[in-house]
């Protein structure tokens, strides 16, 4: 029996709806027509996703009266840079998009982040729609309006806040994900569990995430929507969504992006819990519980990089302000805190996390 469509409103400065269900790719034209009149749409995708879904999406858009042009770039984090971003902007200009036209991000987080940033920048802003095709993008980058590309110094250092017109999450796309990439998205879902959902943690601890994926996505998106509504521009509470990300981004960058984002964040979340326990902040046993959940779902619990290497990478993190950096540390499952520390203390905290002290 097909699950009913779930709709989650996001009450941001530009309100929109996240629609979660089966078969949405083939219906995307109808959904987009509800929020924007027929126009020209630049569909942005990568070399992995386009062969699977681009034709179906364009067919649906054409049936609803939209004209389409498509931009396909080489898949992978290495394409999330200023060069590909510039190529996309040039494509939009050559395609003669106007401010009343649309961009559609069809793909994972790299596609969503770059398309959103291009939409925020081209003609000083055109509307865009997110159609994520990975679990990670479903619950993370497609919702909340953060858009960015990487610089040589670090991840997501150039970007803008740009809320989408709509987000369409077709759970059927998850059937084409490898186990590795399903696990990659699961890391972010588990993070939401630590932030405030024993239900999500219970599924990953004792159940079958594949069988409950629509519910997991819906609960994760609702948690993120709540944070976005309370702190759209990331100045306070929304920072809690960065749980595991300071160390995760450092691991990711130290691996030269050989380790995927979700896997790096999974390790980073366990490590900050370990440091938190040793600092007397985190409830004892939290790190071990989280490590067991990660291992059950084929996610890492640590890293081979030293504290010195990770510290060097972490000092380029966006959460650094001057000579301090904000760390999100769980006090217990369902409750986190922000601890702002001098950058001179960061290496010592990472040593605690790694057991190097």
N, C-alpha and C positions, 0 to 999 in steps of 0.2 A: 504494500500500500504506500503510495507516494505521500511524503510529509507535506503538510500545508505550508504555504509561504508565510514567513515571519517578517514583519516590518518593524523596524526600530527607528524612531525619530531622533535626530541629533539637533538639539536646540542651540546651534552656534549663531554667530553674527549673520550668517546665511544659513537658515535652517534647511535640512534635507533629510531624506529617508534612506536608511540602509535596508535593502530588500534581500532576504535570504531564502533560497528555495532551489528546487530542481527544474531544469529546462529553461532557465532564464536567458541563456545566450540566444536561443532561437526566438525569444520574445523581447529582446532588448530594445528594438525599435519602438514597440508599443509603450514600454516604460519611459523611454527618453522623450517620446512625443508628449507625455503627460507633463513634462517640466520645461520643454523647449519646443518652439515651433520648428517646422522643417527648415533645414539650412544645410550648409556644407560641413561635413565632419571629417577631421583628420584623425584616423584611427592609428594609434601608435602601439607597436608590438615588437617582439624580438624573434630571433630566428628559431627558437624552440616553440613558442606559442603560436606564432602566425600560421604555420602549416596545419595546426590542429583546429584552430577556431576562427581565424580571420574571415574565411569565406562565409561561415555561418552568421557571424556578426554583421558583415556587410550586407548579406542577403536580407536580414531582418530590418536593418536600417533603411535599405532601399524600399522595402515593402511599406514602410511607414512614411515615405516621402523624403527621406534624407539623401543627399548626394555625398559620396565618400571619396576620400583619397587616403592612401595608407603609407606609413613610414615604418620600416622594419630595420632594426639595428641588431648587431651581433649580441647574442645572449651573454649575460654574465655581469658581475659587479664591475669588471674592468671597463665596461662601456658607460658606467655611470659617472661621466666626467664632463668637463667643459667642452671638449671637442665634439662629443655626440650631442650634447645640449645645443651647441652652436649649429650643428648640422640640422637638428630638428627645427630650430627657429628659422633657418634659411628655407627649409622645406615648407614651413607654414607660410612664409612670405611668398615663395614661388607658387604656392597653391592658391594665393590670393585670398586667404582667410581674412574675414573682417571681424569686428567686435561682436557681431551678432551670430558668428559661427561657433563651432564647438570643437573641442578635442576630446577623444575617448582613449583612456589608458586601458589596454587589453593585455594583461599579463601579471607578473609578479611585482615585488616591491621596487625593483630597479625601474621598471616601466612606469609604475604609478608615481614614484617620486619625481622622475625626470619629466614626465608629461605634465604633472601638476605645476612644476617650476616653470616649464615653458609656457603653460597657460597663464600663469601669474605674470610672466614677463612680456609675452608677445602683445604688441599694441597696448602695453601697460595693463593687460588683463583681458582674457576671454574666458568664457565658461568651460568647464570640463566635467566629465563623468568618469568614475572609476568602475572598471569591470575586472576585479582581481581574479586570478586563476590559480593561486597557490594558497595553502592554508595560512602561511605567514602573512601574505598580503591581505587575506580576508580579515584577519583580526588585528593587524598592525597598521601598515602604511596606507591602506585605502580609506581609513576613517580618521578624522581629526584635523586634516588640512595642513599637516607638515609636509613640505615638498623640498627637495634638495638634490644636489649632486656632490660627489666627493672631490676634494682637492688632494694634492700630493701629501699635504700635511695631515690629513685625516678625513673621516667619514662625515658627510652631510654638512660641510662647513660653508657651502654657498647654497642659499635657498630662500624660501618665502613661505608665509602662511597663506594658504589658498584653499578654502573649503570647496568641495565638489558640489555639483548640482544634484547628484544622486550617486549611490553606490549599489551595484547589482552583484550579488554573490551567488553564483551558480554552483551548488555543491557537487554537481556532476563532474566539474573540471578536476575535482580531487582524485577521480578514478585514474587519471593519467599521471599522477604524481608517483615518483619512486618512494620507497620506504624512507630513504634518507631525507627527502624533501617534506614528506609528511611529518617526520620527526622534527624537522627544522621549524615548522609552524607550531608544532606541539609545544616547543620550548616557550613561545610567547603565551600560549594558552595556560601553561603551568604557571608562568609569571602572574597572570591574572588570578589564578587560583591562590597564589601566595598573597596577593593584594587583597583578595576579598571573596573567594568562592571555594568553600570546602567541597561543594558539589563537583566542580571541575577537578579538583585534586583527587576526589574519590574515584572518578572515572579513570583517571590516569594511574591511580594507585591499585585499583581492584577490578576495573571493568574493561570494556573494549572501546577505545576512542573512535575507531572507524564507524562503529555502529551508532555512536551518539554524536557524530560530528556536527550535525546541524544545531543541536542544543549547545554544544561546546562553543561554536562560533557565535551563536546568538547571545549567550551569557558573556562571552569575552567582549563582544561589540558593545553590549549594554554597559559593562563596567567602563570601557574606554569612553563611551558617550557621556557617562556621568562625569568623568574627569574633565573632558573637553568642555562640557557645559559650564562647569564651575571655574575653569581656568583655561580659556581658549588659547591664550598666547604664552602659556608655559612659564608663568612667573611664580607659581606657588604649588598648589596641590598636584597639578598635572605632572610635575617632576617625578612623582611616585611611579609613573609609567616607565621611568628610566631604571627601575630596579634591575640590577645585573648588567646594565648597559655600559657603565664606566669601565669595568673590568672586561666585559664582553667585547666592546669596541677595541680595547687595547689588545686582547687576544686575537681578534679578527685582523687587525692591522699588522700585528707582529707576525702573523702567518702569511702575510702578503695576500690576504683574502682567500687563502687556500682552505680555510675553515669557514663554513657558511655562517651567516649572521645568527640564526637560531641556535646552532650548536655552540657558538661562542657565548651567547647570552645565557644559555643553560649552565655552562661552566661558571660564568661570571656570577650568576645568582647563588649557586652553591658556595662559591668562594667568599662572597660578601657575607653570607650567613655564618661561615666558619670564623671569619674575622670578627663579626658581630658577637658571636658567642664568647670569643676570647676577650673581647672588650667589655663584656658584661652587659651588652645591649640586647642581644638576641636570646630568646628562650632556649635553654639547652635541649638538644635533640632535634632542633629544627633543620640544621644542615644535614644530619644523617637521614632524616625522613625525606628531604628533598633529593638527596643523592640517590636513595633507593628508587624514588619515582623516576628520576632521570635514567637510571640504569635499566629499569623495566621498559622504558620507551626509547632505548638505544641513543641516549644523549650523554655527553661527557659530564664529568663531575670535577675536573681539574684541568690543568694545562702543563705542558713541559717548559713553558717560558719562565724565566727567572723574574723575580720582583724588580730587578733593575731594568730589564727589557720592557716589562709591562708598564712600569712607571714612566719611562721615556715616551711610550706610546700614549699613555693616558693624559699626559700633560697637554696634548692637543685636543682634548675633549671639549665639546661645546659647553659643558657644565662648569668649566673653569672660569672663575671671575678674578682677574688680577692674580693675586698670590694665594687664592683659596680655591677649593673645589668642593662641590656638594656631592655627597654620597648618600644614596638611599639604602637604608639598612632596616631589615625587618626586626621588630621587637618580638613578634610572634606571628603565626599565620593569621592574616586578616588585619594586621596593624603594622605600619612602617613609620619610620621617622627620617628626617633629613639631618644629616650631620655634616656641617661645613667645617672643613679642616684646612690648615695651611698646606700648600703643596709640598712643603718640606717634610710633612708627616705621612705623605701618601705611601712612600716606599715601605715604611714601617708597618702600615696597615696591610699592604699587599703581602708582606713577609708573614704576617699573622695568618692571612688567608691560605698561604701556600705551605705553612709549617716550617718556614725558613728561620723563624726567630730563635 
